[in-house]
């Protein structure tokens, strides 16, 4: 396949943006009414139907957070679906939900470059610590201390161990070539 012309590629990207916004609005409406069914009828089939019909690129974690916040549902990670979760004193107001915080804004997306090892390590440390707090059995948990020390040294080195000058021991001709 040949590389697309710039104008053709630009039109494609614009269409993706337009379709994406339309899809987000459709999901907001469907999710709002799925919430209503869970509250008013204890019926979670629409919440599960919507979840199963979201494309792979859709922000499912944000959708689940939206549904749990507004509806009578709880996500069961082992079954990968919602179950009914009774909540007292909850009323369904379609207008309020539909015009309120959008479903995709309920959980921020954390984009990390695959080249940013420090962020990945920091994220790993947080995940392990949360697991330990929750009483989860963490295999090789003893490594956590070593990882924390290495991370602290890296972050400290990045801030404080920046020399003002570097001594280079090169013959004059190599130094001259290096400085070119």
Buried (B, 14 or more C-beta within 10 A) or exposed (E): EEEEEEEEEEEEEEEEEEEEEEEBEEBBBBBBBBBBBBBEEEBBEBBBEBBEEBEEEBBBEBBBBBBBBBBBBBBEEEEEBBEBBEBEEEEBBEEEBBEBEBBBBBBEEEEEEEEEEEEEBBEEBEEBEEEEEEEEEBEEEEEBEEBBEEBEEBEEEEEEEEEEEEEEEEEEEEEEEEEE
